[in-house]
Amino acid sequence: MTEVPVSRVGDDYILPTGADDASRLDLIHAVYGPVSVRGLEAARIGECVRVADVGCGTGTVARWMAERIGPAGSVDAIDVAAEQVEVARSTPSPAGAGSIEYHVGSAYELPLPTSAFDLVFCRLVLCHLQDPAMAVVEMARLLNAGGRLVLVDFDMRTICAMPRSSEYETVVHEIVPVIQAKLGVDYAIGVRLHELMLEAGLRTEFIATDQPVFREGPGKYLWERTWAAALPNAVAAGAVDAAEAEALMAGAAQHTASDDVWVAAARMFAVVGRTTA
């Protein structure tokens, strides 16, 4: 499909893109892939022929879906960041997978046809948007009769260290709300996914949640890595000063280095909505 220009390319995104963030995105899939797959399986991904991945990042889920639907199917994968799409295009799909076509485009103005898709998937995009309801309506536009939308997003308020970490609590309950307010986004949007489905005229068929907890391994440090990547932009935006940000990250790392400390990642929600027409 020919790329089409968009008049609005998305809201402020305070994390790196492309190769600079590929390993963190892989870790996100390692942590939250299971609940994403639950949503996709509830949406009958195996019966689909044409699917879309909105906010595809480096293409991990797009490639998984292409493998599940097989060579007779196709995936259209879209991301607002050209750097993400460049990485995705450079990664081959598994043998026997359906075709994948990558596009650069906004979740508000998807460069895809109306009523053409059996399934649309979107993970960790709505939390970065100032108008997530508008994006959900746009995704619903793509669905054919009986088509399903799978939304996967989090509630960042649920992140915690056990035993408690004052640094974690400061970031989650003091700094994140400031950043959220400055950007005009909702980092707890996971609890609103069902509501957004209803507003878009879809009927919710399935809801699942998952909150992975780690004592060790890379997943334990997912959110520290995410905050470390985001805080420079938060500093630039005036949400926190540089010295405080550095001290918070150092204190969090010192606390969670102990194998007696467990970390609960943000609770993730997977919601499946179906067209009613």
N, C-alpha and C positions, 0 to 999 in steps of 0.2 A: 504494500500500500504506500502511496506517495505521502511523505510527511506534509502536514499542513501547518501553517503558522498559527499560533494561538495568541489571543490578545491578553491573556492573563496566564502567566507561567507558574503560578503557585505563590504561596506565602513564604515568609522567611523561614529558612531551614538552617539550624545552628550546628549541624554535624557535618563532618567531611563527606565527600562523595568520591566515587570512582575507586581506583586502586588504593587510595589512602585509607579507605574504610572497609575494604572487601573482607578482611579477616574478621572484623567485628560483626559484619552482617552474617558471615558464616556461623559465628558463635550464636547470634540471635536465632538462627534456624536450628542449631543444635539444641538450644534451650526450649524454643517455642515451636519447633517443627511438629512434635506430637499432637498438640492441641489444634494446630493448623490442619493436620491430616485428618483429625477427627471431624472437623468442620467440612472438609472437602469430601470425605467419605459419606457423611450424612447428606451431602448435596448430590450424591450419586455421580461422582466424578467419572467413574468407570463407564457410565452410560453416555457420557457427553462426546460430542464431535467437535464443536467449536467453543473455545473458552478464551477468556481474557484475564490478564494479570495486571491490575492497576497499581502502580508503584512497585514495579518489578525489581527494583534494585539491581543487583548483579545477576539476576535470572535464576536463582536457586529453585524457587517454587515453580517458575515457568517451565524449567526443564523437568521437574518432577511430574507436573501435570501432563506435559507432552509424552512422557514415558507411559503414564497411566492410560491416556486416551489412545495411544498407539498410532501407527502410520496413517490410518484413515482420518485422523483428527488434526486440528491445527490450534495453535495458541497465538494470540496477539498480546504482546507484553509491552507495557508503556511505563515510562518514568520521566519525571520532569527534568532530571539531571542527565545531560548528555554524557557525562563521565560514567555514570552508572550503566547506561546503555552500551557504551563502548566496551566496558568490561564484560557485560553479558554477551554481547555479540562475539567476543573473542573466545568464549567458553563453549566447547562442542556439546551437543546433546547426546544422550545415551543412544546406542544402536537400537533401531526399531521404534524410536519415538516419533511422535507427530512433528510436523513442521512448526517452527517458531518464527514469527516476524516481530521484530523489535521496533518501537516507535518512541520518539521524544515528544512528550505532550503533557498537558496539565490534566489533573483529575477533574477540574471544573469544565474542561472542553475536550473531551476524549475524541481523538481522530479516528473514530470507528463507527460503523453503521448501526442504525437503530434496529432493534428487534432481531438481531442476527446471532445471538450467543445463547448457548445452553447454560453457561455458568460464567460468572464474573467473580474473581477473587481479589481481595484487597487487605493487606496486612500492614499495620503500623504506618498508615498514611493519614488517617483522619485525625490522629492526635497532633499532627503538624499543621492542620488547616484552620483558617479563621472561619470558614463557612463549611463545616463538614456535611451539613444537611444538603447543601447544594451539590456537593460531590456525590452523595449517595443517590440523589435523584438522577444525576447524570449517569451513574453506573446502572441504575435500574432501567434507564432508557435503552441500554444495549440488549436487554434480555428478551428472548422470544417467549411465546406463551408457555407457561410452566417452567420458565428458566429460573435459576437460583443465584442469589447473591450471597457470597460468603465474606463476612467482615470479621477481621481478627484485630483486636486492639486491647490496650492495657489500662490498668488503674495504678499509676505510679505511686499513689499514696500508700500502697500496701507493701512497699519495699522495706525490709528491716533486717538488722543483724541481731543475732541471739548468741550470747548476751548482748544487751543494747549497746549501741554506739552513738555517742553524742554527735559525732561527725555525720553519720548517716541521717540521724534525725534532723540535724540542721539543714542538710541538703534537701531532704524530702519535704520537710514541713515549713521551712523558712525561705530557702533560695528558689526551689522549683516553683512555688506559687508566684514569686516575683517575676521570674522568667516567663511563666505562663501568662501572667497579666500583661507584661510588656509586648508579648507576641500576639496576644489575643487568641490563644489556643486552649485546649482542654486536655491535660495529661491524665485525666481520669475518665476519658471518653468511653472506655470499655463498658462501663455500667449504663451507657446511653445507647448502645448499639441497637437493642430491640426497639427503643423509641424512634431511632432514626429510620429503621425499617418501616415502621408503621407510617411515619410521616411521608415516606416515599411511595406509599401505596402497596407495600409488600406485606405478606403474612409470614410471621416468624414460625419456622418449623422446628428449629433445633437451637439450643444454647448449651454450651459447655464452658467450663472454666478450668484453669490449671495454674497453680502457683508452685513452680519448682523450688526446692530447697536444697542447698548445697553445703557440704562440709569441706569439700576440696575440689580441685579441678578448675578449668577455665570458666565454667558457668558461675562459679562463686563470685567471680570478679567482673561479670558482664556489666553490671551497672556502674561499678567504679570506672571501668574503661569508657563507658558512655558519658559519664559526667566529666571525666578528664578531657574527652574530645569536645564536649559542649561548653565547658567553663570559659575557655578563651573568648568565645563570642559573647558569653554572659558577662564577662568582665567588660568587653567593649561596649555592651549595651547598658552598663551601669548597674546591673543586677547584683554584683558582688565585686569587691576590690580584689586585685591580683594576689595580695599577700594572704587574704582570708581564704581565697580559693586554693592556693598552694598548701596552706596549713590544713584545710579540710581534707584534701586528697592524701596528704602525708599521714594524718591521724587515722583516716579510714583504712589505709593500707596497713598501718601498724596493727590496728585492731584485728582486722580479718586475716592477718598472716597466721594466726594461731589456729591449729586444727581443732581446738575446742570451741571455735566460733562458727556458727552456721549462718548462712545468708539466705533469706527468702527473696527470690526475684519478684518483680512486679506480677501481680495476678493478671493473667491474660484471658480474654473472653473470645470465644468463637461463636458467631451467630449466623444462622442460615435463614434467609428470607426468600420467599417464592412469589412470583407474579400471580396475581389473582384472576387475571383475564384469561 
